[in-house]
Amino acid sequence: MAKFLIIEARFYDHLNDMLVAGARAALKSAGHKAEVITVPGALEIPGAIALADQRGDYDGYVAIGVVIRGETYHFEIVAGESARGIMALTMDGIAIGNGILTVENEAQAIARADPQQKDKGGEAAKAALALLALKERFNG
């Protein structure tokens, strides 16, 4: 049984609740444990993963958050830099599923977050599980 840390950037409570529920359900159905921590925003997720991974208490991570396009360039920075940070950690061998939604509006976010629709939280957890399986395969 593996232990996962779900890191959520809790900005939109109702959307995050759905994403976290999907991630928890996917991990539980695969027979694994999960804990949840909250960070201020999507930009802090990679740093939180890096800090948590230094302790070695977790086998994998699921990044959860929602970034909705606004009127300024800030959307591109948050979306791009959070993804870049997560990808850098993944390239270092950390099993991370990226469930940070980057959407145009709340309707798109709801469709993607809802476990009864696109279940992106569950998909992110399954991605983390797949990467952990590959890590175990290649590291013997």
C-alpha positions in Angstrom: 0.0 0.0 0.0 1.4 3.3 -1.1 0.9 6.7 0.6 0.0 9.7 -1.4 -0.1 13.4 -0.6 -2.8 15.5 -2.3 -1.7 19.1 -2.4 -4.5 21.5 -3.1 -4.4 25.2 -3.9 -7.7 26.0 -2.2 -9.1 29.0 -4.0 -12.4 27.8 -5.3 -13.8 25.6 -2.4 -16.6 24.0 -4.4 -14.4 23.1 -7.3 -11.6 21.8 -5.1 -14.0 19.7 -3.1 -14.9 17.8 -6.3 -11.3 17.5 -7.4 -10.1 16.2 -4.0 -13.1 13.8 -3.8 -12.2 12.3 -7.2 -8.5 12.0 -6.3 -9.3 10.3 -3.0 -11.7 7.9 -4.6 -9.2 6.8 -7.2 -6.5 6.3 -4.7 -8.8 4.5 -2.3 -10.1 2.2 -5.0 -6.5 1.3 -5.9 -5.9 0.4 -2.2 -3.7 3.3 -1.2 -3.8 5.9 1.5 -4.0 9.7 1.0 -3.5 12.8 3.0 -4.4 16.3 2.0 -2.6 19.6 2.6 -3.6 23.0 1.5 -1.3 25.8 0.0 -2.3 29.4 -0.9 -2.2 29.0 -4.6 -1.1 26.9 -7.6 2.3 28.5 -7.7 3.0 27.0 -4.2 2.2 23.5 -5.2 5.6 22.5 -6.7 7.4 23.9 -3.6 5.2 22.0 -1.2 5.8 18.8 -3.1 9.6 19.4 -3.1 9.5 20.1 0.7 7.3 17.0 1.4 9.4 14.8 -0.8 12.6 15.7 1.2 11.1 13.8 4.2 10.4 10.6 2.2 7.1 10.0 3.8 5.1 9.7 0.5 5.3 7.5 -2.5 3.5 10.0 -4.8 1.7 13.2 -5.1 -1.5 14.7 -6.6 -1.6 18.4 -7.4 -5.1 19.9 -7.2 -6.1 23.4 -8.1 -8.2 25.6 -10.4 -6.9 28.6 -12.4 -9.6 30.5 -14.2 -8.6 33.0 -16.9 -9.0 36.5 -15.8 -8.5 39.9 -17.5 -4.7 40.0 -17.0 -1.6 38.0 -17.9 -1.5 36.5 -14.4 -3.4 33.4 -15.7 -0.6 32.5 -18.1 2.1 32.9 -15.4 0.2 30.8 -12.8 -0.8 28.1 -15.3 2.6 27.9 -17.0 4.9 28.2 -14.0 2.9 25.7 -11.8 3.0 23.2 -14.7 6.7 23.8 -15.3 7.5 23.3 -11.6 5.5 20.1 -11.4 7.2 18.8 -14.6 10.7 19.6 -13.3 9.9 17.6 -10.2 8.5 14.7 -12.3 11.7 14.8 -14.4 13.6 14.3 -11.1 11.8 11.0 -10.6 8.9 12.1 -8.3 5.5 10.5 -9.1 3.1 13.4 -9.5 -0.3 13.6 -11.1 -1.2 17.1 -12.3 -4.8 17.9 -11.5 -4.5 21.7 -11.8 -7.3 22.8 -14.0 -6.6 25.8 -16.3 -9.9 26.9 -17.8 -11.6 29.8 -19.3 -14.6 29.9 -17.0 -16.3 28.3 -14.0 -18.6 26.1 -16.2 -15.5 24.5 -17.8 -14.0 24.0 -14.3 -17.2 22.3 -13.0 -17.4 19.9 -15.9 -13.7 18.9 -15.4 -13.8 18.8 -11.6 -17.0 16.9 -11.1 -16.3 13.2 -10.4 -19.5 12.4 -12.3 -18.3 14.2 -15.4 -14.7 14.4 -16.5 -13.2 13.6 -13.0 -9.9 15.3 -13.5 -9.0 14.8 -9.8 -9.4 11.1 -10.3 -7.4 11.2 -13.5 -4.6 13.1 -11.8 -4.5 10.4 -9.1 -4.4 7.7 -11.7 -1.5 9.4 -13.4 0.4 9.5 -10.1 -0.3 5.8 -9.7 0.9 5.1 -13.2 4.1 7.1 -12.7 4.7 5.3 -9.3 4.4 1.9 -11.1 6.9 3.0 -13.7 9.3 4.3 -11.0 9.1 1.0 -9.2 9.5 -1.0 -12.4 12.6 0.9 -13.5 14.2 1.2 -10.0 13.6 -2.5 -9.3 
